[in-house]
Amino acid sequence: MDDKKLKTVPLNKIKISDQFWNRYIHLVKDVLIPYQWDILNDRLPDVETSHCIENFKIAAGETDGDFEGAVFQDTDVAKWLEAVAYSLAAEPDEHLSYLADKTINLIGRAQCEDGYLNTYFTIKDPSKRWTNLKEGHELYTAGHMTEAAVAYYKATGKTEFLDIMKKFADLICKTFGPDEGQIHGYPGHQEIELALIRLYHVTGEKKYLETAKYFIDTRGVGENYFLEEEKRPEYKQIFPEFAGYDPRYSQSHEPVREQKTAEGHAVRAVYMYCAMADLAYEYKDKELLDACKTLWEDMTKRQMYITGSIGASGLLERFTTDYDLPNNCNYSETCASIGLALFGRRMAQITKDASYMDVVERALYNTLLSGIAQDGKSFFYVNPLEVWPDNCIDRTSKEHVKPVRQKWFGVACCPPNIARTLASMGQYIYFTDKNTAYVNLYISNEAQIELEEGSLKIQIESDLTNTGHIRMAITPDGEGEHRLALRIPDYVKTYTIKRDGKILRNARISQSYLVIEDIKEQTEIEIDFEVPAKFVRANPNVREDAGKVALVKGPLVYCLEETDNGENLPSIFVNTKQELKETFESELLGGVTTIRFTGKKLNMDTWQDGALYDTREQVFEDIELKAIPYHCWDNRKTGEMLVWMKEMF
């Protein structure tokens, strides 16, 4: 393990100006933050009530009433504040700062004298603090609050929120640990671990790092804490579905270093893996890093969808078994893909291996963006790869699948998570190491990147999702021997890179980064990645997709929609030997490249007699097909959607 991991570039040093991404990133400040602020304050009559801000007012003793919402309702405002922080880091805004400071002050007034902060337990069950770690989400909520506080401090330099969360973190460090009189437990929903590490980074206080390490090291060791917790007289069940608890659900079935397969609730898993990666780096713990690599391999090679989504089961939002990847009933929570991206980014920083960013890119371009409508006012919690609206029926195995995005959710973790991720996109584009700048994502931007000896100004103009052409202008400042490391994506098999008009030949490639040496003066880099649309197949062990193909172009997965191709999409068969026609349609869905091709569709006229089963031969008819990027589906008319198509032989 290298002594130093790769660093991210501060958000205020990157200005994104990308045709593809800006339509979503601009939503954060212009739509998402104000829209979600109205929801947090219960100002939208046709949207499910949040009660989030009201809960804090009640906890502060400023209004009367009862707690409303999920046990972790406080995290909605936490992630909203984190999104605000990243937005302010990129572009100061006086009014937004005022709203955030006002909210932070309210949070401080709701904090208990000893530092405890959780409106559910303060209002509803003050005697039950820390008595139900399995379901109570106290540490999970504290984690999101802490992450928001760190982000806000780094963006603004203001300490009020950080001081609030330091006081709570001090209480957590005092309450939990191996010593007599401490609780020898760990979170039911992981999140506090990675948050405490972030708090350690900005404060330098080692106890936060040590408590995070304790939570990870003790998890799954000896008698399962949650099963023992259930036996105590003070234990009070919160979620009925947790009856008959399986420790694999919370990755507490065995010590984390011994875990070989991704198990249980997908979001819990990837948040824990983030903390494991952070701790492996901080303590130079090779065994822990090897566990991260093993879990990453299992998750991304055997339990991940082509769209970069994870967590196949609609029951308990969890992993199932290798190659079990159903398309029309999968869960694929948006938050899980965000957690996967966070984990992959950490692993890339630690190992300097760009292949981790291949998966990160896949998750960001597909599942993250499918989770939000193009107007920023409705969301998918669940991201299926096949939808037939008629069978998305409540109280069935597909009740979690929604054919249209929802304005909000009773459990609304995904919308603010999308907001904070879009607002922090700059953290994924570049890494730095000594005198090297690493380019991970080819997103148009202008960045000022500080290195050990001087700096690099980098301007990128990217058309990755259409032509694959990228132009870069590099302007060094300083006497150092600056280097540029360009990620070569896994989907790119042929490419040309020119430096000041001359083709680079035999450039050194290290862990999927092509390294350009000795940048001493202004340099022009021109990249042509061949990113043609192509059919891909799944491993035959993915039984759901056997005999089927999907369409991809660069990082984008494509799909068929009923509005372009008619109903009963599963009755379509395609010949993969044909030429695919790509067309950039500037007026469609904000400007997208569509893919046109031909297929055969079962003729329904031969079944007009209503027979359910029969020996009659199938009759096919020719059909012209049009595919759009998967993340764009359900932005026009409600209807069927399909990613995996049957292949014709």
C-alpha positions in Angstrom: 0.0 0.0 0.0 1.4 3.4 -1.0 2.2 5.9 1.7 -0.1 8.5 0.2 -3.4 8.1 -1.5 -4.5 10.2 -4.4 -6.3 13.4 -3.4 -9.4 15.0 -4.8 -9.5 18.5 -6.1 -11.4 21.2 -4.1 -14.8 21.9 -5.6 -14.1 25.6 -5.8 -11.2 24.9 -8.1 -13.4 23.2 -10.8 -16.0 24.8 -13.0 -18.0 22.2 -14.9 -19.4 23.3 -18.3 -20.5 20.1 -19.8 -23.4 19.8 -22.3 -24.3 16.4 -20.9 -23.8 17.0 -17.2 -24.8 20.7 -16.7 -28.5 20.0 -17.3 -28.4 17.9 -14.1 -25.8 19.8 -12.1 -27.6 23.1 -12.6 -30.7 21.5 -11.2 -29.1 21.4 -7.8 -29.0 25.1 -7.1 -31.9 26.1 -9.4 -34.4 23.4 -8.6 -33.3 20.6 -6.2 -32.3 22.7 -3.2 -35.3 25.1 -3.2 -37.7 22.3 -4.1 -36.4 20.1 -1.3 -36.4 23.0 1.1 -40.1 23.5 0.5 -40.7 19.8 1.1 -38.7 19.9 4.4 -40.9 22.7 5.5 -44.1 21.1 4.3 -45.0 23.8 1.8 -46.1 21.6 -1.1 -49.6 20.4 -0.6 -49.5 17.7 -3.2 -46.3 16.1 -1.9 -46.0 13.6 0.9 -45.4 15.4 4.2 -41.9 15.5 5.5 -42.3 17.3 8.9 -38.5 17.4 9.1 -38.0 21.0 10.1 -41.0 20.8 12.3 -39.5 17.9 14.2 -36.5 20.0 15.0 -38.7 22.9 16.2 -40.6 20.5 18.5 -37.3 19.0 19.8 -36.1 22.5 20.5 -39.2 23.2 22.6 -40.3 26.0 20.2 -43.6 24.4 19.0 -45.9 21.6 20.3 -46.6 18.4 18.5 -45.6 14.9 17.9 -42.7 13.5 15.9 -43.7 12.5 12.4 -41.8 10.5 9.8 -39.3 7.7 9.7 -36.9 7.1 12.7 -34.1 8.6 10.5 -36.1 11.6 9.3 -33.4 14.0 10.4 -31.1 12.7 7.6 -33.3 14.5 5.0 -32.2 17.8 6.3 -28.6 16.6 6.8 -28.2 15.6 3.1 -29.9 18.8 2.1 -27.3 20.8 4.0 -24.5 18.7 2.5 -25.8 19.5 -1.0 -26.0 23.2 0.0 -22.4 23.0 1.3 -21.1 21.6 -2.0 -23.1 24.2 -4.0 -21.7 27.0 -1.9 -18.2 25.6 -2.3 -18.6 25.9 -6.1 -20.5 29.2 -6.1 -21.2 31.5 -3.0 -24.9 32.5 -2.6 -26.0 34.8 0.2 -29.6 33.7 0.4 -28.6 30.0 0.4 -26.1 30.7 3.2 -28.8 32.4 5.2 -31.2 29.4 4.9 -28.4 27.0 5.8 -27.2 29.0 8.8 -30.8 29.4 10.0 -31.3 25.7 9.8 -28.0 24.9 11.5 -29.0 27.3 14.3 -32.3 25.4 14.8 -30.4 22.1 14.9 -28.2 23.5 17.6 -31.2 24.5 19.6 -32.7 21.0 19.3 -29.5 19.5 20.6 -29.6 18.0 24.2 -27.3 19.4 26.8 -25.1 16.3 26.8 -24.7 16.6 23.0 -27.2 14.0 21.9 -29.1 15.0 18.7 -31.9 13.0 17.3 -35.4 14.3 17.1 -37.1 10.9 17.0 -35.8 9.9 20.4 -35.8 13.4 21.9 -39.5 13.8 21.1 -40.9 10.3 21.0 -38.8 7.9 23.1 -36.2 9.7 25.2 -35.8 6.8 27.6 -34.9 4.4 24.7 -31.6 6.0 23.6 -29.1 3.5 22.4 -31.4 0.5 23.3 -32.1 -0.5 19.7 -29.0 -0.1 17.6 -30.4 -2.6 15.2 -33.3 -0.5 14.1 -33.0 2.9 15.8 -30.7 4.5 13.2 -29.3 6.9 15.8 -25.7 6.4 14.6 -26.7 6.4 11.0 -28.5 9.7 11.5 -25.5 11.1 13.4 -23.3 10.0 10.5 -25.2 12.0 7.9 -25.4 15.0 10.2 -21.6 14.8 10.7 -20.9 14.5 7.0 -23.0 17.6 6.3 -21.2 19.5 9.1 -17.8 18.6 7.7 -18.8 19.6 4.2 -20.3 22.9 5.4 -17.2 23.8 7.4 -14.9 23.0 4.4 -17.1 25.1 2.1 -17.7 28.1 4.3 -15.2 28.0 7.1 -18.0 28.5 9.6 -17.7 26.4 12.7 -21.2 26.4 14.3 -22.4 23.1 12.6 -19.1 21.5 13.1 -19.1 22.3 16.8 -22.6 20.9 17.2 -21.6 17.6 15.6 -18.2 17.5 17.5 -20.2 17.7 20.7 -22.4 14.8 19.6 -19.4 12.8 18.3 -17.7 13.3 21.7 -20.7 11.7 23.3 -20.6 8.8 20.9 -16.9 8.2 21.5 -17.6 8.3 25.3 -20.7 6.0 25.0 -19.2 3.3 22.7 -16.0 1.3 23.0 -14.3 -1.7 24.5 -14.0 -0.3 28.1 -16.1 -1.1 31.1 -19.2 1.1 31.2 -19.3 1.6 27.5 -21.7 0.0 25.1 -20.0 -2.8 23.2 -22.2 -2.4 20.1 -22.1 -1.1 16.6 -24.6 0.6 14.2 -27.5 -1.3 12.6 -27.1 0.9 9.6 -23.5 1.8 8.9 -22.7 5.5 8.1 -21.2 7.0 11.3 -17.9 5.1 10.7 -17.1 7.0 7.5 -18.4 10.2 8.9 -16.2 10.0 12.0 -13.2 9.5 9.7 -14.1 12.7 7.8 -14.5 14.5 11.1 -11.0 13.3 12.2 -9.6 14.7 8.9 -10.8 18.2 9.6 -10.2 18.3 13.4 -7.2 16.0 13.8 -8.8 14.5 16.9 -7.7 10.8 16.9 -10.6 9.6 19.1 -12.9 10.0 16.2 -10.8 7.8 14.0 -10.4 5.2 16.8 -14.1 5.0 17.4 -14.7 4.4 13.7 -12.1 1.7 13.9 -13.8 0.2 16.9 -17.2 0.0 15.2 -15.6 -1.8 12.2 -13.3 -4.1 14.2 -16.0 -5.3 16.6 -18.7 -5.9 14.0 -19.6 -9.5 13.7 -17.2 -10.6 16.4 -18.5 -13.1 19.0 -22.1 -13.2 19.9 -24.1 -11.1 17.5 -24.9 -7.8 19.2 -28.3 -7.3 17.6 -29.5 -10.8 18.5 -28.4 -10.3 22.1 -29.9 -6.8 22.1 -33.3 -8.2 21.2 -33.3 -10.3 24.4 -33.0 -7.2 26.8 -36.2 -6.0 28.6 -35.6 -2.4 27.4 -35.6 -3.4 23.7 -38.5 -2.1 21.7 -39.1 -3.2 18.1 -39.5 -0.4 15.6 -39.8 -2.2 12.2 -42.1 -5.3 12.1 -40.2 -6.6 9.1 -37.1 -7.1 11.2 -38.7 -10.0 13.1 -36.6 -13.1 12.7 -33.5 -11.0 12.1 -30.7 -12.4 9.9 -27.3 -10.7 10.8 -26.3 -11.0 7.2 -28.8 -8.2 6.5 -26.5 -5.7 8.4 -23.2 -7.4 7.5 -22.8 -8.4 11.1 -22.8 -12.2 10.5 -19.0 -12.5 10.7 -16.0 -10.2 11.3 -15.6 -7.8 8.3 -12.1 -9.1 7.4 -13.5 -12.6 6.9 -16.4 -11.5 4.7 -15.9 -12.8 1.1 -19.3 -12.0 -0.5 -21.5 -8.9 -0.5 -24.4 -9.7 1.7 -27.5 -8.0 3.1 -28.9 -4.5 2.7 -26.9 -3.0 -0.2 -26.7 0.6 1.1 -25.5 -0.6 4.5 -22.9 -2.7 2.8 -21.3 -0.1 0.6 -21.3 2.6 3.4 -19.4 0.1 5.5 -17.0 -0.8 2.7 -16.3 3.0 2.4 -15.3 3.1 6.0 -13.2 -0.1 5.7 -11.3 1.4 2.8 -10.7 4.6 4.7 -9.5 2.7 7.8 -7.3 0.4 5.7 -5.5 3.4 4.4 -5.2 5.3 7.7 -3.8 2.2 9.6 -2.0 0.7 6.6 -4.0 -2.4 7.2 -3.4 -4.7 4.2 -5.8 -7.4 5.5 -8.6 -4.9 5.6 -7.8 -3.6 2.2 -7.7 -7.1 0.8 -11.2 -7.6 2.3 -12.3 -4.5 0.4 -10.9 -5.9 -2.8 -12.5 -9.2 -2.3 -15.9 -7.7 -1.6 -15.6 -5.3 -4.6 -14.8 -8.2 -6.9 -17.8 -10.2 -5.7 -20.1 -7.2 -5.9 -19.1 -5.8 -9.3 -18.3 -9.1 -11.1 -21.3 -11.2 -9.9 -23.9 -9.0 -8.3 -24.0 -5.8 -10.3 -26.4 -4.7 -13.1 -25.1 -3.4 -16.4 -26.3 0.0 -15.2 -24.0 0.0 -12.2 -26.9 -0.7 -9.8 -26.7 -3.2 -6.9 -29.1 -4.8 -4.5 -31.4 -7.1 -6.5 -34.1 -8.0 -4.0 -37.2 -5.9 -3.5 -37.5 -7.6 -0.1 -35.2 -5.9 2.4 -33.3 -4.0 -0.4 -30.5 -6.6 -0.4 -28.0 -8.6 -2.3 -29.1 -12.2 -3.0 -26.7 -14.6 -4.7 -24.2 -14.6 -7.5 -25.7 -13.8 -10.9 -29.2 -13.3 -9.6 -30.1 -10.2 -11.5 -33.8 -10.0 -12.4 -34.8 -7.0 -14.5 -38.5 -6.3 -13.8 -38.5 -6.7 -10.0 -35.1 -5.6 -9.0 -34.6 -3.0 -6.3 -31.4 -1.3 -7.3 -31.8 1.6 -4.9 -30.4 4.9 -6.1 -28.6 5.3 -2.8 -26.9 2.0 -3.3 -25.3 3.1 -6.5 -24.2 6.4 -4.9 -22.6 4.3 -2.1 -20.9 2.1 -4.7 -19.5 5.2 -6.4 -18.2 6.5 -3.0 -16.6 3.1 -2.3 -15.0 2.9 -5.8 -13.6 6.4 -5.6 -11.9 5.5 -2.4 -10.5 2.3 -3.8 -9.1 4.2 -6.8 -7.5 6.8 -4.6 -5.8 4.2 -2.4 -4.7 1.7 -5.1 -4.2 4.2 -8.0 -6.1 1.7 -10.2 -8.4 3.4 -12.7 -10.5 0.3 -13.2 -12.4 1.2 -10.1 -13.5 4.4 -11.8 -14.9 2.3 -14.7 -17.6 1.1 -12.3 -18.0 4.6 -10.7 -18.6 6.1 -14.1 -21.1 3.4 -15.0 -23.1 4.1 -11.8 -23.0 7.9 -12.2 -24.0 8.0 -15.8 -26.8 5.5 -15.5 -28.4 4.8 -12.1 -27.7 8.1 -10.5 -29.3 10.0 -13.3 -32.2 7.6 -13.8 -33.1 8.5 -10.2 -34.1 12.0 -11.1 -36.4 13.5 -13.7 -35.0 16.1 -16.1 -37.0 18.8 -14.4 -35.6 17.9 -11.0 -39.0 17.5 -9.3 -39.6 13.8 -9.3 -37.5 10.7 -8.4 -37.0 7.0 -8.7 -36.0 5.2 -5.5 -36.0 1.9 -7.4 -34.3 1.5 -10.8 -35.5 -1.5 -12.7 -34.3 -2.6 -16.1 -37.7 -3.6 -17.4 -41.1 -2.0 -16.7 -44.6 -2.9 -17.7 -46.8 -0.4 -15.8 -49.8 -2.7 -15.7 -48.2 -5.2 -13.3 -46.7 -2.6 -11.0 -49.4 -3.3 -8.5 -49.5 -2.6 -4.8 -49.3 -5.6 -2.4 -47.6 -7.8 -5.0 -44.0 -8.7 -5.6 -43.6 -5.6 -7.8 -45.2 -3.0 -5.6 -41.8 -1.4 -5.1 -41.4 -0.8 -8.9 -42.9 2.5 -10.0 -43.6 3.2 -13.7 -43.3 7.0 -13.1 -41.0 9.0 -10.9 -42.5 10.1 -7.5 -42.6 13.7 -6.2 -41.3 12.5 -2.8 -41.2 9.5 -0.5 -42.1 8.7 3.0 -38.6 7.3 3.3 -36.8 10.0 1.2 -33.2 9.1 1.4 -32.6 9.0 -2.3 -33.6 12.6 -3.5 -31.3 14.5 -1.2 -28.6 11.9 -1.8 -28.9 12.6 -5.5 -28.6 16.3 -4.8 -25.4 16.0 -2.7 -23.8 13.7 -5.3 -24.6 16.0 -8.3 -23.3 19.0 -6.3 -20.0 17.2 -5.5 -19.4 15.8 -9.0 -16.1 17.6 -9.2 -14.7 15.2 -6.6 -14.8 12.4 -9.2 -13.2 14.1 -12.1 -9.6 14.6 -10.9 -7.2 13.1 -8.5 -3.7 14.5 -7.7 -0.5 12.9 -6.5 2.8 14.8 -6.1 3.3 16.3 -9.5 0.7 14.2 -11.4 -2.9 15.2 -12.2 -5.2 12.2 -12.9 -8.2 12.6 -15.2 -10.9 10.1 -14.3 -14.0 11.4 -15.9 -14.1 13.2 -19.2 -16.5 16.0 -18.3 -16.1 19.4 -19.8 -14.6 21.7 -17.2 -12.0 24.2 -16.3 -9.8 23.4 -13.3 -6.9 24.9 -11.4 -5.0 21.9 -9.9 -2.4 22.5 -7.2 0.6 20.1 -7.3 3.7 19.8 -5.1 5.7 22.0 -7.5 3.4 24.5 -9.1 0.0 23.9 -10.6 -1.8 22.9 -13.8 -4.7 24.8 -15.4 -6.7 22.2 -17.3 -9.5 22.9 -19.7 -11.5 20.0 -21.1 -14.0 20.1 -23.9 -15.6 16.6 -24.0 -18.1 15.0 -26.4 -17.7 11.6 -24.8 -21.3 10.4 -25.0 -21.6 11.3 -28.7 -18.4 11.3 -30.8 -15.9 10.3 -28.1 -13.8 13.3 -29.0 -12.1 15.2 -26.2 -9.8 18.2 -26.4 -7.6 19.3 -23.4 -5.5 22.4 -22.9 -2.9 22.1 -20.2 -1.1 25.2 -18.9 1.6 24.5 -16.2 2.8 27.0 -13.7 6.0 26.2 -11.9 9.3 24.4 -12.5 8.2 20.9 -11.6 8.0 18.0 -14.1 4.3 17.8 -14.3 2.5 14.7 -15.5 -0.9 13.9 -16.7 -2.5 10.5 -16.2 -5.5 9.8 -18.5 -7.9 7.0 -17.6 -8.5 4.6 -20.5 -12.1 3.4 -19.9 -12.7 -0.3 -20.1 -15.3 0.2 -22.9 -12.7 1.8 -25.2 -10.8 -0.8 -27.3 -9.4 1.6 -29.9 -8.2 5.2 -29.3 -5.9 7.9 -30.6 -4.2 10.4 -28.4 -2.3 13.4 -29.8 0.0 15.7 -28.0 0.4 19.1 -29.8 -0.8 17.4 -33.0 1.5 14.4 -32.8 0.2 11.0 -32.1 1.5 9.5 -28.8 3.0 6.1 -29.3 4.2 3.7 -26.7 3.1 5.9 -23.8 3.4 4.2 -20.5 0.1 2.7 -19.1 -0.1 2.0 -15.4 -3.3 0.5 -14.0 -5.4 1.8 -16.8 -3.9 5.3 -16.7 -1.9 6.5 -19.7 0.8 8.7 -18.4 2.0 11.8 -20.3 5.3 12.9 -19.0 7.3 16.1 -18.7 4.6 18.9 -19.2 6.7 22.1 -18.9 4.8 24.4 -21.2 1.3 24.8 -22.6 0.3 21.6 -24.1 -2.7 20.5 -26.2 -4.0 17.0 -25.8 -6.5 15.6 -28.3 -8.3 12.3 -27.5 -10.4 10.2 -29.8 -12.0 7.3 -28.0 -14.0 5.0 -30.3 -17.3 4.7 -28.6 -19.6 3.2 -31.2 -23.0 1.8 -30.1 -22.7 -2.0 -29.7 -24.6 -5.0 -28.5 -23.4 -6.7 -25.3 -24.3 -10.0 -23.7 -24.3 -11.1 -20.1 -22.4 -14.0 -18.6 -24.7 -17.0 -19.2 -24.9 -17.5 -15.4 -27.1 -14.5 -15.4 -30.1 -16.6 -16.1 -32.4 -13.7 -16.5 -30.4 -12.4 -19.5 -29.5 -15.7 -21.2 -30.2 -15.3 -24.9 -30.6 -11.5 -24.6 -28.6 -8.5 -25.6 -28.3 -4.9 -24.4 -27.2 -1.7 -26.2 -24.4 0.4 -24.8 -22.5 3.4 -26.1 -19.5 4.5 -24.1 -20.5 4.7 -20.5 -24.2 4.8 -21.4 -26.6 1.9 -21.3 -29.6 2.3 -23.7 -33.2 1.1 -23.5 -36.4 0.9 -25.5 -39.4 2.9 -24.5 -43.0 2.2 -25.5 -43.4 5.7 -26.8 -40.9 5.0 -29.6 -41.4 1.3 -30.2 -45.0 0.3 -29.2 -46.3 -1.9 -26.5 -45.2 -5.4 -25.5 -41.5 -4.7 -25.8 -40.5 -8.2 -24.6 -42.0 -9.6 -27.8 -39.2 -7.9 -29.8 -36.2 -9.9 -31.2 -33.1 -8.3 -32.7 -30.3 -9.5 -35.1 -27.0 -8.3 -33.6 -25.2 -8.5 -37.0 -26.8 -5.4 -38.3 -25.3 -1.9 -38.5 -26.5 0.5 -35.8 -27.4 4.1 -36.8 -26.5 6.8 -34.3 -28.2 10.2 -34.5 -27.7 13.1 -32.2 -31.2 14.7 -31.7 -30.8 18.1 -30.2 -34.5 18.6 -29.5 -35.0 15.2 -27.8 -34.7 15.0 -24.0 -32.3 17.9 -23.8 -30.1 16.6 -26.6 -29.2 12.9 -26.8 -27.7 10.4 -29.2 -30.3 7.9 -30.2 -29.7 4.5 -31.8 -31.8 3.1 -34.6 -31.9 -0.5 -35.8 -34.4 -3.1 -36.9 -36.0 -6.1 -35.3 -38.7 -8.6 -35.5 -41.8 -8.4 -33.3 -44.3 -11.2 -32.6 -47.5 -10.5 -34.5 -50.4 -10.3 -32.0 -53.1 -10.6 -34.7 -52.7 -14.4 -34.8 -53.8 -14.5 -31.1 -56.9 -12.4 -31.5 -59.1 -15.3 -30.5 -57.9 -14.9 -27.0 -56.2 -18.3 -26.6 -53.8 -18.4 -23.7 -51.8 -21.4 -24.8 -51.7 -23.1 -28.2 -49.5 -25.0 -30.6 -49.7 -22.5 -33.4 -46.5 -21.2 -34.9 -45.3 -17.7 -34.1 -45.6 -15.0 -36.8 -43.1 -12.1 -36.9 -43.3 -8.7 -38.4 -40.5 -6.3 -39.2 -40.1 -3.3 -36.9 -38.0 -0.2 -36.8 -36.6 0.4 -33.4 -35.2 3.4 -31.5 -33.2 3.3 -28.3 -32.5 6.2 -25.9 -30.1 6.4 -23.0 -31.4 4.4 -20.0 -31.2 7.4 -17.6 -33.7 9.4 -19.8 -36.6 6.9 -19.6 -39.9 8.1 -18.3 -39.3 11.8 -19.1 -42.0 11.8 -21.9 -45.0 9.5 -21.7 -45.6 6.7 -19.1 -45.2 3.3 -20.7 -43.1 0.2 -21.0 -39.3 0.2 -20.8 -36.8 -2.5 -21.6 -33.0 -2.8 -21.5 -32.4 -6.5 -22.3 -33.8 -7.6 -25.7 -34.1 -11.1 -27.0 -31.5 -12.0 -29.6 -32.5 -13.6 -32.9 -30.4 -16.4 -34.2 
